[in-house]
Amino acid sequence: MPETATKVLNFVRARLGALEERCLQNRARKKLRLRETLSLGDKRFLAVVEYRRQEILLAGTSSSITVLATSHLDDRITVGDGGISKDCLQ
């Protein structure tokens, strides 16, 4: 292979490696994940979203989104002012 072609291939490999590394770093920074959704028809849904090691249960309609409950690291679900154990829901 001519020397020029080898230089071009090495340059392309280096650029692709840098791009891949940048993509992996961006992927690692994401803190928000959609865990599960349930369609309820008529543009309504339930969704479980994970954010910074918390799970959030959301209800949505065509015009609003409401937080129904959050699950914290202490394995309790907060509903309004009180809390219930996850074990009760299984």
N, C-alpha and C positions, 0 to 999 in steps of 0.2 A: 504494500500500500504506500503510495507517495507520502512524503513528509507533510505536505499541506493538508491532505485529507485526514491524516492522523491528528494533526493539530485541531482541525475543525471538529472532529468527533470528540476529542478530549474537552474542548470548549463546551460543546452541546451537553456532554455528560455532566460537566461541572454545573452548568446552569440548571439542568433538570434536577440534580441533586439538591441544589440550593432551594429550588421551588418546592420540591417534595418536603424538605425540612421545614420551610415556612408554613406549608399546609398542615403539617403535623402539629406545629406549635399552635396554630390557630384552632385546631380541633381540640387541643388540650385546654384551651382557655374557656371553652363554652361551659357555662354554669347552669343553663336552662335546658331541660329535656322534657319532651312530651312523652310520658310513659304509656298512657292509654286513653282512648276516647270511646265514647258510646253515643251514637246518634239516637235522639229521641223523636225524630221527625219534626216537621214544621219548623225547620231551621233552629232546633234546640239540641243541645248536647251536654254531656258530662265529660270532664277531662281530668286526668291526674297529671300534674306537672311537677317535676322535681327541680328545685332550685336550692343550691348550697346545702345539700343534705337534708332538705325538708321536702315533704310531699304536700302538694296543695290540691284539694278537690275543688274544681271550678264548675259552675253551671253557666251555660251561655244560651242566649237567644239571638235573634237577628238584631237586637238593639242594645243588649247589655251582657255583661259578664259579672258573676257574683262568686265570691269565695265562700264555699260551704264549710270547709274544714281544712285544718293544717295538721300534719303529723311531724312532730319534733323528734330530736334525737333521743329523748327520754321514753320513746315508744308509746306516747299518749297522743290522742287526737283531740285537738281543741275545737269544740263546737260552742259558739257563743261564749259565755263566761265560764262554763265548766269544762270537763274533759271526760272522755271515756277511753277505755283500753282498746287497743286494736283487737285483742283476743275476743272481745264481745261481738265483733263484726264478722268473724270467720265461722 
